[in-house]
Structures are given as structure tokens and as C-alpha cells.
């Protein structure tokens, strides 16, 4: 996995933080399919994810309306139901407007977008 290539702000981030149960039946397949489907949705900009004891997935979207359409997608709704029933002990979803973004990439002469 790599860092998502996002446009200049503003755009939106959906931060999904989770603690898994011990049940894994179908989880990996569903996760892969949700990423594939999200990539086909209007306004999808990218995703970053990491999992250890705590899982954090951040997806990036152009508008709040794009996020709402993804939330209403039939297969995504089913995946959320299975998550509550099988795969997650707990989770929190946070939606944020990205106002500023900057970073660093090794091997490049200057930081991209940095102003401080």
C-alpha cells in the first residue's frame, strides 16, 4: 500500500477506525471488493489503510455528496451490516474536510506543498 495521491485541498476524508473480532470468514474478500467498488465511485480520490490491534482506513473524496453516495451503495451497506454482525468489536467513522495537506518524499529536492 502506498500513500494516496490526492489533489490540492479542499477535499474530504472518511476516517474509519476499528477493533476486529476473532471472526475472519469473508473479511479479506469483502475488504478487497469494497476497495474495488469504491474506486469506481464518482469523487473517490484514494485510500490508505493500516491494521494491527487497531485498524485505521482513510478514504478520500471530492465532496460530502460523494461520501453519501458511497454510504448508500447496496454492496457497501451489506458489508457494513456484516461488519457489525461479524467482524468488528467496535468502530468509529469520522468525516473531515481537508483544508491543508503537505508531505515529504525521500529522494526529492524539496517537500511538496510545505509552507512551514
HELIX and SHEET records of a PDB file:
HELIX    1   1 UNK A   27  UNK A   40  1                                  14    
HELIX    2   2 UNK A   64  UNK A   72  1                                   9    
HELIX    3   3 UNK A   74  UNK A   82  1                                   9    
HELIX    4   4 UNK A   83  UNK A   87  3                                   5    
SHEET    1   A 4 UNK A  44  UNK A  51  0                                        
SHEET    2   A 4 UNK A  55  UNK A  61 -1                                        
SHEET    3   A 4 UNK A  11  UNK A  20 -1                                        
SHEET    4   A 4 UNK A  88  UNK A  98 -1                                        
END                                                                             
